[in-house]
Amino acid sequence: MNENNIYTVGSQLENFEFETYDPVKNSFSRFLLKDSMEQKRWTVLVYYPSDFTFVCPTELKDLADNYNELYDMGVNVLSVSTDTIYVHMAWKAQEKLLEDVRYPMATDKEGRLAKKLSLYNINDCVAYRGTVIIDPNGIITGIEININSVGRNMSELVRKMKAFIYTYKKPREVCPAKWEPGKKTLSPSEKIVGKIYEELK
């Protein structure tokens, strides 16, 4: 990975590799972005500050509760922190909130990718709460970054993924706020400028 690249929404990611702890097999493995791309699957990186903390296990439990739906939609999900895979393994074994976690738990050593995504807290040497959505071509579709005192709602991640996948397949359409499958989308043109209310009725 080029050390000088900074990534943002719309950036083409270079291939990256994470060491992972697989809680299903109770073993260590690796995740490569190129593998996800070859599978034509989306990738979602759910960064969090640190294992054995307070808000983090509640987020990872919420992610576990939504994992099957995301996976069935064609999304490879990973939780990511700067902790080692050994710490991930120990945390999973001890914290009851994590008992249903089935997705890989990755380590971003020294925050190498987190720094390139501008979601690394240099004062505390940990990642912020960052959600990174990567399409099957390796392009960043979405980045959400929160300070570490407030947890995320993974149901909203599921909703957004449905919209991202829809517009990926139908690039001439856009999804309005709070869009859910089956609701109206918009086809931008000069004909509907100033008439969105009527268009969505």
N, C-alpha and C positions, 0 to 999 in steps of 0.2 A: 504494500500500500504506500502510495506517495505521501511522504510526511508533510508536504506543503499544501495539499488539497484541503479546502474548506467546503463542506457540503451544506446545501440548503434545499428548500423545496424546488423541484425541477432538476436537481443535479443527477447526473449519471454516476452511480456509485461504482468504484472499483471493487473487485472481488475482495472480501474480507473473510477472516476465519476466526472463530471463537472456540476455545475449549468449553465443553459443556458437561454438566452432570445430568444424566438421564434418570429421573426418579422412578420411571416404570421398570427399567432394567436394573436399577441401583448400580449403575456403572458410569464410567467416563467415556466421552465421545468428542466429536468435533462437528461444528456447523460451518459450512462454506456457503456464501451467498450464491455462488455459481451453481451449486446443486439445486437450490430452490428455483433458480431461473431455468435450469434444464427441465425441472418438473413443471414449469409454467405455473408456479404457485406464487402467491403474494408472501411477503415477509413482514411481520410486525415485531419490532424490538421494544419491549417494555422495560425501560431503564428505571431503576430505583436506587436510593442512596446506599443502603447497606443491609446485610443480613443481621439478624438478632437485634432489630430495632423495633419501632412501635407502629407506625402507619404502614410500613412495608408489608408485613404479613397479611394485613387486611386487604391490601390491593392484590396481592398474589392469590389470595383465596377468591376474590371477586373474579380475577382473570381465570382461575380454575373453573369457576362456576359457568363461565361463558366459553370455555375452551373448545368443547365439542362442536358448538355451532360455528365458531370461527374456522376450525379445522375442516369441517364439512363444506364450508364456503370456498375452500382452496387456499387457506391462509396457514403458513407456518409461523407459529408463535414462539417467541423466546422471552424469558425474563433475563435481564442483564444488570449486573453490578460489577464493581471492581473487586469484589471478594473472590477468593479462589474457589475452584470446584470442590475442594475439600471442606471449606466452610459451608458451601451450599449443601453438601451432603449431610453435614452435621446439623445444620439448621433444619433441613427437611425432616430429619429423624426426630428432632426434639420438639418442634413447634406444631401443635395440634391443628392450627389454622391451615397448615400446608399439607395436610394428609391427603387431599384430593388433587394435588398438583401432578399433572401428567406431562406438561410441556418441558422442554429442555431449559435448564437454568445455566446461563452462560456467564463467562467471566471476560470482561473487557480490561485486560491488564493495563494498569496505569492510566486508564481512561483514554486509550489511544484513539478509538473511534469516537467516543463521547466528546473529546476535545474538537474533533473535526466537525461535529454536529452542533457545536456551541451549547452543549448541555452538561458541561463539566464544571463543577464548583471548585475553583482552584484554591479557595480558602480552606475548605474542609477535605479536599482531595477525594471527593466522591461525586457521583453523577447526580444531577437534579432528577426529578420525576419527569422523564421524557418518553413520549410515545412516538416511534418512527415507523411510518408506513411506506413500504417499498413495493412497487408494482412488479409484475413478472419479468419486466425488462431491466430491472435494477435501477429504476428511476424513483427518487423520493417523491411520494405523492402528498405526504403530510408529516408535519412535525408539531407536536404539542409539548411545551415545556412549562412545568410548574415549580414553584418553590417547594421545599420539602415538608412544609407543615400541613399541606392539604392533599388528601388522597383523591384518586381519580375514580370515575364511574365507568366500569368496563362494558356496561350495557350500551353506553354511548359510543364506545369503540366499535361494538358490533353494528350499531346503526350506521355509523360512518363507513364502515367497511362495505356494507350493502350498497351504499350510494357510490363509493369509489369503484366498486366492481361493475355497477350498472353503467356509469359514465365511461369506464374503460372500454366496455363492450359497445357502447353507443355514444361515441365522442361528440356527436352533434347535439346532444341533449345535456341539460344541466339540472341539478336537483335543488329545489328551494329548501329553505330552513325546515328542519324537523321532518324531512322527507323519509317516508317508509315505502317499501315495495308495494305497488298497487296504487300509490298516489300519483298525482299529475306531476310531470316534469315540464321543462320549458325548452323550446327550440329557439335560441336567440336569433333575432332578425330585427330590421328596422320596423317591421309591422307591429311588434308588440312593445316597443319603447313607450313607457308611460302608461301601459295598459296591462300590467302584471296582475292586478286585482281581477280584471275581467278574464284574463287567461287562465287563472287558477280556480275560477268559480266552477 
